[in-house]
Amino acid sequence: MTTPPAVDSDLGWALGTVMRSYLRAANAAVADVPGGPRGYQVLSAAARGETGSQLALAQLLGVDRTVMTYLIDDLENAGLVARKPDPADRRARRLELTDAGRERLCDLERRLREVEEHLLGPLDPTERQTLRVLLHRVATDNGGATPGDVCKVAEEMDAGSAAGGY
């Protein structure tokens, strides 16, 4: 099958096609973790020590706080995270990965790397790196955001997306 000539130079078509392919494969790669993509994001944030309180984590990931409570309950019931008392505030709980959570996160990250490698398969290693650098530059400079303002760009994308997931 060949690409119609009208879309050969259409950036929107190319980005949309790549994004849909990535989302489909990435969502499948994390589907077996409680909460799917959001569960992966919680595990990843916990591994980086970015969790703070549940409310802070919910705000960081753009998830409603009540939904976050259920998501963490599911991850905890699966043995992937544990709520620990916060030494700075005994009323608050901090989220920590369990050994099983660390193992699952490593597996999920491996799967997502495989998704990326498959998606970027037509490119050689130099082209892959160039594409990543260029896309990062465009993504972080989108709409006047500075490269240090990646969170702002992500929040705007999340606010404008009704699709959920990644």
C-alpha positions in Angstrom: 0.0 0.0 0.0 1.3 3.4 -0.9 0.7 6.7 0.9 -1.6 9.0 -1.1 0.4 12.0 -2.5 -1.6 14.5 -0.6 -0.4 13.2 2.8 3.3 12.6 1.8 4.2 16.0 3.2 1.4 16.4 5.8 3.1 16.7 9.2 -0.3 16.2 11.0 -0.9 12.9 9.2 2.6 11.6 10.0 2.5 12.6 13.6 -1.0 11.3 14.1 -0.1 7.9 12.5 3.0 7.5 14.6 1.2 8.6 17.8 -1.7 6.2 17.3 0.7 3.4 16.6 2.8 4.3 19.7 -0.3 4.6 22.0 -1.8 1.3 20.8 1.5 -0.6 21.5 2.4 1.2 24.7 -1.0 0.8 26.2 -0.8 -3.0 25.4 2.7 -3.1 26.9 1.4 -1.8 30.3 -2.1 -3.3 30.2 -1.4 -5.9 32.9 -0.4 -3.4 35.6 -3.3 -2.1 37.7 -4.4 1.2 36.2 -2.6 0.5 32.9 -0.7 3.6 31.8 -1.6 5.6 34.9 -0.4 2.7 37.1 2.9 2.7 35.2 3.2 6.4 35.8 2.6 6.0 39.5 5.3 3.2 39.7 7.7 5.3 37.7 7.1 8.4 39.9 7.5 6.3 43.1 10.8 4.9 41.8 12.1 8.4 41.2 11.0 9.5 44.7 8.6 12.1 43.2 5.5 10.8 45.0 5.3 13.0 48.1 1.7 12.9 49.3 -1.1 11.2 47.3 -2.5 14.6 46.6 0.8 15.8 45.2 1.2 12.7 43.1 -2.4 13.1 41.7 -1.6 16.7 40.8 1.8 15.7 39.2 0.1 13.1 37.0 -3.1 15.1 36.4 -5.3 12.5 38.0 -8.4 13.3 40.2 -7.4 12.7 43.9 -10.2 10.2 44.5 -9.2 8.2 41.3 -5.6 8.3 42.6 -6.7 6.7 45.9 -8.4 3.8 44.1 -5.4 3.5 41.8 -2.9 3.3 44.7 -5.2 0.8 46.5 -5.1 -1.4 43.4 -1.3 -1.1 43.1 -1.0 -1.8 46.8 -3.3 -4.8 46.7 -1.2 -6.2 43.8 1.9 -5.9 46.1 3.6 -3.3 43.9 3.6 -0.3 46.3 3.3 0.3 50.0 2.1 3.4 51.8 4.5 4.5 54.5 4.2 7.2 57.1 5.8 10.5 56.1 8.4 11.3 58.7 7.8 15.1 58.1 4.0 14.8 58.6 2.5 11.9 60.5 -0.9 12.4 58.9 0.4 11.9 55.4 1.6 8.7 53.7 4.4 8.4 51.2 4.4 5.8 48.4 7.2 3.4 48.1 7.9 0.6 45.6 8.0 -2.9 46.9 10.6 -5.4 45.6 7.8 -6.7 43.3 7.0 -3.2 42.2 10.6 -2.6 41.2 10.7 -5.8 39.2 7.4 -5.0 37.5 8.6 -1.5 36.7 11.8 -2.8 35.1 9.7 -5.2 33.0 7.4 -2.4 31.9 10.3 -0.2 31.0 11.8 -3.0 29.0 8.5 -3.5 27.2 8.2 0.2 26.4 11.8 0.3 25.0 10.8 -2.6 22.8 7.7 -0.7 21.6 10.0 2.3 20.8 12.5 0.1 19.0 9.8 -1.5 16.9 8.2 1.9 16.1 11.5 3.4 15.1 12.6 0.2 13.3 12.8 1.9 9.8 15.4 4.3 11.1 19.1 3.6 11.7 20.5 4.4 15.3 21.8 7.8 14.3 18.4 8.8 12.8 16.6 7.5 15.9 18.7 9.7 18.1 18.3 12.7 15.8 14.5 12.2 15.7 14.3 12.0 19.5 16.4 15.2 19.9 14.3 17.1 17.3 11.0 16.0 18.7 12.0 16.9 22.2 13.1 20.3 21.1 9.8 20.9 19.2 7.7 19.4 22.1 9.4 21.6 24.8 9.3 24.8 22.7 5.7 24.3 21.7 3.4 27.3 22.5 6.2 29.4 23.9 7.2 26.9 26.6 10.9 26.9 27.4 12.9 23.6 27.4 12.8 23.7 31.2 9.0 23.9 31.2 8.3 20.3 30.1 5.6 19.9 32.8 3.7 22.9 31.4 3.6 21.3 28.0 2.5 18.0 29.4 -0.3 19.6 31.5 -1.6 21.4 28.4 -1.6 18.2 26.4 -3.3 16.4 29.2 -5.9 19.1 29.6 -6.6 19.1 25.9 -6.9 15.3 25.6 -10.0 13.3 26.2 -8.3 10.1 25.3 -6.7 9.3 28.6 -3.7 6.9 28.7 -0.5 8.3 27.4 
